[in-house]
Amino acid sequence: MINIGIIEDNHFLLNNYREFLEDFQECNVVFACKTMEEFIALPVTYPDVEVVLMDITLPGISGIDGIAEVKKRYPDIKVIVLSGHDDKQYIIEAIKKGASGYIIKTSRLNDIYQSIIDTVQSGATLSPKAAHMLISHLNGDPLESIKDKLTRREYELVQLLKEGYSYKEMAEKLFVTVFTVNQHLKKVYQKLNVSSKSELISKIWSNNLSSLLFIATLSQNFLYSSFNDMSLDFVADLLL
């Protein structure tokens, strides 16, 4: 038996989810709340809950902030976000806050049920749109994560290095000496905690490509993807 909680401010959807899930023998809806405040007010004697379906745009405490509140009461719980938002920032923020899944509300009820089963069995789940958004985010500029750590000139040099230019070619392109290029890159190495050109290139590409391939593998054919908690922690770390 899977004990489930629902937090959804839309009365129609709240009842719809509850009635649908209760038709399954393995599902037991323990509570159905309209707000986080209503959830917080529940008696602490409520039975353990394994999965909570949570809307993001709740009145009062938001669903994003509510993830921490739910985990405070049930440390081992799986929070599956049910949202009308398919903007990547919502998806990223939910995962960073500790959500175990992200499902778009336009999904079929059967898909929501399957996401609960996948999350309980495998640890986490993503809907096709959420997987697409994560891949889109991780498929961006691999230099974006280090941009704020570098000066404008250092960033220009790393861009050229990524594109395969030699030190001499970089110097000619930027109208400086090879010595100046070397001095700038030494500072880059120090800031990024690397010791060589090859290590720098590896650092630039490794997280971006490995994370992209990782999520693409999980979301093969962009069907509902299930994967374990360690995997989701890995994804969350990449999004920090």
C-alpha positions as CSV (number, residue, x, y, z in Angstrom):
1,M,0.0,0.0,0.0
2,I,1.3,3.4,-1.0
3,N,0.3,6.3,1.4
4,I,-0.1,9.4,-0.7
5,G,-0.7,13.1,0.2
6,I,-2.0,15.7,-2.2
7,I,-1.5,19.5,-1.9
8,E,-3.5,21.3,-4.6
9,D,-5.4,24.6,-4.4
10,N,-7.8,23.8,-7.2
11,H,-10.8,22.1,-5.6
12,F,-11.8,20.3,-8.8
13,L,-8.3,18.9,-9.4
14,L,-7.8,18.0,-5.8
15,N,-10.9,15.8,-5.8
16,N,-10.2,14.5,-9.2
17,Y,-6.7,13.3,-8.2
18,R,-8.0,11.8,-4.9
19,E,-10.9,9.9,-6.4
20,F,-8.8,8.6,-9.3
21,L,-5.9,7.4,-7.1
22,E,-8.3,5.8,-4.6
23,D,-9.6,3.5,-7.3
24,F,-6.2,1.7,-7.2
25,Q,-5.9,-1.0,-4.5
26,E,-2.3,-0.1,-3.9
27,C,-3.0,3.6,-3.3
28,N,-4.2,5.2,-0.1
29,V,-4.8,8.9,-0.1
30,V,-4.0,9.9,3.5
31,F,-4.6,13.7,3.1
32,A,-5.7,16.2,0.5
33,C,-4.9,19.8,1.3
34,K,-5.5,23.1,-0.5
35,T,-2.6,25.0,0.9
36,M,0.8,24.4,2.7
37,E,-0.7,26.1,5.7
38,E,-3.4,23.5,5.8
39,F,-0.8,20.7,5.5
40,I,1.3,22.2,8.4
41,A,-1.8,22.3,10.6
42,L,-2.4,18.5,10.2
43,P,-1.9,16.5,13.4
44,V,1.6,15.0,13.7
45,T,-0.1,11.7,14.4
46,Y,-1.0,11.3,10.7
47,P,0.5,8.1,9.3
48,D,3.7,8.1,7.3
49,V,3.3,9.2,3.8
50,E,5.5,8.0,1.0
51,V,4.6,10.3,-1.8
52,V,3.2,13.8,-2.0
53,L,1.7,15.3,-5.1
54,M,2.2,19.1,-4.9
55,D,1.2,22.1,-7.0
56,I,3.7,24.9,-7.3
57,T,1.5,27.9,-7.4
58,L,-0.2,27.7,-4.0
59,P,-1.6,30.6,-2.1
60,G,0.5,31.6,0.9
61,I,3.6,29.3,1.1
62,S,4.5,28.3,-2.5
63,G,4.9,24.8,-3.6
64,I,8.6,25.3,-4.2
65,D,9.1,26.5,-0.6
66,G,6.7,23.9,0.6
67,I,9.0,21.0,-0.5
68,A,11.2,21.7,2.5
69,E,8.2,21.9,4.8
70,V,7.0,18.5,3.6
71,K,10.4,16.9,4.0
72,K,10.7,18.4,7.5
73,R,7.8,16.3,8.6
74,Y,8.5,13.3,6.4
75,P,12.3,13.2,5.8
76,D,12.2,10.2,3.4
77,I,9.2,11.3,1.4
78,K,9.1,11.6,-2.4
79,V,7.7,15.0,-3.6
80,I,6.3,15.0,-7.1
81,V,5.5,18.4,-8.4
82,L,2.3,18.7,-10.4
83,S,2.5,22.0,-12.2
84,G,0.9,24.0,-15.0
85,H,4.3,25.6,-15.6
86,D,6.7,24.0,-18.1
87,D,9.2,26.8,-17.7
88,K,12.6,25.4,-17.1
89,Q,13.3,27.6,-14.1
90,Y,10.4,26.1,-12.2
91,I,11.7,22.6,-13.1
92,I,15.2,23.4,-12.1
93,E,14.2,25.1,-8.8
94,A,12.0,22.2,-7.8
95,I,14.7,19.6,-8.4
96,K,17.2,21.8,-6.5
97,K,14.8,22.1,-3.6
98,G,14.5,18.3,-3.4
99,A,11.6,17.3,-5.6
100,S,11.7,13.6,-6.7
101,G,9.6,14.3,-9.8
102,Y,8.1,17.0,-12.0
103,I,4.8,16.3,-13.9
104,I,3.0,18.8,-16.2
105,K,-0.7,19.1,-15.3
106,T,-1.7,18.4,-18.8
107,S,-0.5,14.9,-18.3
108,R,-3.1,12.1,-18.3
109,L,-4.2,10.8,-14.9
110,N,-2.8,7.4,-15.8
111,D,0.6,9.0,-16.4
112,I,0.4,10.6,-12.9
113,Y,-0.4,7.2,-11.4
114,Q,2.5,5.7,-13.2
115,S,4.8,8.5,-12.1
116,I,3.9,7.6,-8.5
117,I,4.7,3.9,-9.0
118,D,8.0,4.8,-10.8
119,T,9.0,7.1,-8.0
120,V,8.3,4.6,-5.3
121,Q,10.1,1.8,-7.1
122,S,13.0,3.7,-8.7
123,G,13.3,6.9,-6.7
124,A,12.3,9.7,-9.1
125,T,10.5,10.5,-12.4
126,L,10.3,13.2,-15.0
127,S,7.5,13.9,-17.6
128,P,8.6,14.2,-21.2
129,K,8.3,18.1,-21.1
130,A,10.4,18.3,-18.0
131,A,13.0,16.1,-19.5
132,H,13.1,18.2,-22.6
133,M,13.5,21.4,-20.5
134,L,16.4,19.9,-18.5
135,I,18.2,18.8,-21.6
136,S,17.7,22.2,-23.2
137,H,19.1,23.9,-20.1
138,L,22.1,21.5,-19.9
139,N,22.7,21.8,-23.6
140,G,23.5,25.5,-23.3
141,D,26.8,27.3,-23.4
142,P,29.3,25.1,-21.5
143,L,31.2,28.2,-20.5
144,E,28.2,29.8,-18.8
145,S,28.9,28.2,-15.4
146,I,32.4,29.7,-15.3
147,K,31.6,33.1,-16.9
148,D,31.1,35.0,-13.6
149,K,34.5,33.8,-12.3
150,L,36.5,35.4,-15.1
151,T,37.4,38.8,-16.4
152,R,36.2,39.8,-19.9
153,R,39.7,39.1,-21.3
154,E,40.1,35.8,-19.5
155,Y,36.6,34.7,-20.8
156,E,37.6,35.6,-24.4
157,L,40.8,33.5,-24.1
158,V,38.9,30.5,-22.7
159,Q,36.4,30.8,-25.6
160,L,39.2,30.7,-28.1
161,L,40.9,27.9,-26.3
162,K,37.7,25.9,-26.4
163,E,37.5,26.5,-30.2
164,G,41.0,25.0,-30.6
165,Y,43.2,28.1,-31.1
166,S,46.9,27.8,-30.2
167,Y,48.5,30.3,-27.9
168,K,50.1,32.0,-30.8
169,E,46.8,32.2,-32.8
170,M,45.0,33.7,-29.7
171,A,47.7,36.3,-29.3
172,E,47.4,37.3,-33.0
173,K,43.6,37.4,-32.8
174,L,43.6,39.6,-29.7
175,F,46.6,41.7,-30.7
176,V,48.6,40.8,-27.6
177,T,51.8,38.8,-27.0
178,V,52.0,35.1,-26.3
179,F,53.5,36.1,-22.9
180,T,50.3,38.0,-22.1
181,V,48.1,35.1,-23.2
182,N,50.2,32.8,-20.9
183,Q,49.8,35.2,-18.0
184,H,46.0,35.5,-18.4
185,L,45.6,31.7,-18.7
186,K,47.7,31.2,-15.5
187,K,45.1,33.3,-13.7
188,V,42.3,31.3,-15.3
189,Y,43.9,28.0,-14.1
190,Q,44.1,29.3,-10.6
191,K,40.5,30.5,-10.5
192,L,39.2,27.3,-11.9
193,N,41.5,25.0,-9.9
194,V,43.1,23.3,-12.9
195,S,46.8,23.0,-13.9
196,S,46.9,22.6,-17.6
197,K,45.2,23.4,-20.9
198,S,43.8,19.9,-21.3
199,E,42.4,19.9,-17.8
200,L,40.7,23.2,-18.4
201,I,39.1,21.9,-21.6
202,S,38.0,18.8,-19.8
203,K,36.4,20.8,-17.0
204,I,34.6,23.0,-19.5
205,W,33.0,20.1,-21.3
206,S,32.7,17.3,-18.8
207,N,29.7,18.4,-16.7
208,N,27.8,19.7,-19.7
209,L,28.2,16.6,-21.9
210,S,28.0,14.0,-19.2
211,S,24.9,15.5,-17.7
212,L,23.3,15.9,-21.2
213,L,24.0,12.3,-22.0
214,F,22.9,11.1,-18.6
215,I,19.5,12.7,-18.8
216,A,19.0,11.8,-22.5
217,T,19.7,8.2,-21.6
218,L,17.2,8.4,-18.7
219,S,14.5,9.9,-21.0
220,Q,15.0,7.6,-23.9
221,N,12.3,8.4,-26.5
222,F,11.1,11.0,-24.0
223,L,8.6,8.6,-22.3
224,Y,8.2,9.0,-18.6
225,S,11.6,8.5,-17.1
226,S,12.3,6.8,-13.8
227,F,15.7,6.8,-12.0
228,N,17.1,6.5,-8.6
229,D,17.7,9.1,-5.8
230,M,21.4,9.1,-6.4
231,S,20.8,10.0,-10.0
232,L,18.5,12.8,-9.2
233,D,21.0,14.2,-6.7
234,F,23.6,14.1,-9.5
235,V,21.2,16.1,-11.7
236,A,20.5,18.6,-8.9
237,D,24.3,19.1,-8.3
238,L,24.7,19.9,-11.9
239,L,22.0,22.6,-11.8
240,L,23.6,24.4,-8.8
